[in-house]
């Protein structure tokens, strides 16, 4: 397979991978608690950085050292993602249900707000690194292309998620000036996140 083809394939797969439902639900729930649209893009950037980090580290280890990840370990990692999505939904609903304002939350977490999307991205990358690495092994024979492939793939997910969260954040930014609508939108997002997390968890534990 030609060098250019490999890079284009990695980029396109990365752009698509970022839009997986579990990724979108998780970042949407985080974005729902933010007030300004620019923070939405930063959520996507920090998620993408975390995702790229674990994809590079774990994916490279799988490719270069021919590591085998058991199905039970894969299920465990995916289950952690499901629990995380449920937690994010509960947190989003709970924060506004208790009457916290965006300003209060921002002042309390101004120095650590980026940790949540970063950690979520790390966990998503950890859960998805096995599939990404095995996809590489099934299409490319030269292992020395592995790191570059994973790097471009990660860059694609980062770019795609920044654009996605920027769009996702627009209605939340607009609704922030309307107290009742803001409350309804954020709580609805939290509820949907919990429902999706439960569905995702059940699918992983009982249907895979």
Order of alpha helices (4+ residues) and beta strands (2+ residues): alpha-alpha-alpha-alpha-alpha-alpha-alpha-alpha
